[in-house]
Amino acid sequence: MIRQLATPAKISTGLLLSFVAAAMFLWVPAHEGLGNVGRIVIVHVPTGWLTCVAFLVSALYSLLYLRRGRLSDDANAVAATELGLLFSLLSTVTGAIFAKVVWGTFWNWDPRETAIAVLMLIYAAYFALRTSLVPGVRQRRLSAIYALLASVSVPFLIFVIPRVTDSTLHPNCAILNTPNCAGLALTADGRIQGQVDDFRLKLLDVQESDTLLTATIEVRDPASGTLTTLQPSFDLVSGQPKAIERVPDTLREVQIKRVSGTASARTIEVALANVGNIGLLTDQRTLITFLVSLLGFTALFIWVWRLRALLLGLQAHVQGWNA
Amino acid sequence: MRHFFRAALAVARKDWQIELRTRYALNAMLLFAVVTAVLVSFRLGPLGLSRDRQAATTLAVLLWVAIFFAALNGLSRTFVREEEMRTAALLRLTTPPLAVYLGKLLINLLLLVALELLVTLLFVALMNARIAQPGLFALTLSLGGLGLAVATTIIAALVAKADGKSALFTVLAFPLLLPLLIVAVETTEVALAGSGWAQAAPGLRLLAAYTLAELAASLLLFERTWES
């Protein structure tokens, strides 16, 4: 039954991924704020998710190997780790391209970038350990033990460290509430300087009429180091931001979210939002392509993983006969 | 249970005595720490850093670099020696695996405490490091050191089985310890600059949680490592 389904499954995987490759550029509209570079999310996010899945599978089969000692469990674990490394590389490269266009740098040690870099190091070390040992029971056992030890540090990297460090460029605020998510409060007399993501903001001046408050804010772009002075304003009657100013050469914009205090001592809450401030997947075509891409990449992962595990298993058997 | 802890203590005492006779690990670690501190203080000595706004950050990073790499120089010895002297089999026959692990952990902790004391003294003397919050500093160093000892002990057991390929030790330990080191550096920075306990609390909690998780994993996995 399963064997009969294998060929149609492979063909549909090919079709799904061909659809994604074509739709990404032809069918999906350019993102309102980010423009064409927004398309990369269709590859970037699914490969990132699959990295986590692959390493989870690797830890699972390592545990099974230690329990049952079957050659196939070890082969499954190794194949999953190899694919995890491959997918993490894809995710990192696409992410770096996106970061260069949108944030100005390929790499800036944002917590998620740190996490994926350490993930890659951990699993590179897995192969360093594995290749340094003579093939055999001890090699398989020690690599399984290391894979399990390593999997302990992964949740810390993905879920805990982003909470403690307060600089991140990834849209974390929906999941993790880092201190800067709400924006930044600047007061005319007290705190006049602060940081949102890697952008440094400085309040220079506040002008106020009966209905309108205009703040003069100096913004330092972390990529180029250039200083620009922006003048976002706030409608005091309606309580809504009025002028929203874009930081030149970036896709971020400064707006005043809230104003409190009296005219003599104002606290101004400033937010630095992505241009358009809309999610990447709000568009329906983008969402559909994204989901198909997720499905396609997952199917591809399962297919290659099974195949590679089969080959590794055969190799181990042959080595076993020769020994 | 009493027998078990006595066995663990006996393993630690045996290793301590061997260590005192050969002083291999102690010499390797402490000299590495001295060399690092001297090298760093040439340029970043009392005058080099005192005018720097980011002195606390620089010092915290250098302190942990010195501790981490010096520790990696010595901490694998306890297990590698058992394999080299062919005493591992005997130990396996006479002592329960977990007692071996705890004994080795204890001896590594002792070595690490000596190392951290020396590195701190050197940094205070050579770099004119001012520790604004000594209590917090000591707590961070103890928690970070405990985590370091827990993780390196199990990795040392792994590496010893890999025919003592000591170059592997750093490669395997570094990614595993990176989360711990990142947080330890940040918390040490708080202690050096004296920004207060409230700032350090999340970091301290994380250090404790990480150490506990690694300890649990080590206790579960050590028997498999030791007996393969």
Interface residues (C-beta under 8 A of the other chain):
Chain A: L66 T114 V118 L121 I122 A124 A125 A128 L129 S132 L133 V137 R138 R141 L142 I145 Y146 L148 L149 A150 V152 S153 F156 L157 V160 I161 R163 V164 T165
Chain B: A151 I154 I155 L158 K161 A162 D163 K165 L168 V171 L172 F174 P175 L176 L178 P179 I182 V183 E186 P202 G203 L206 A209 Y210 A213 E214 A217 S218 L221 R224 T225 S228
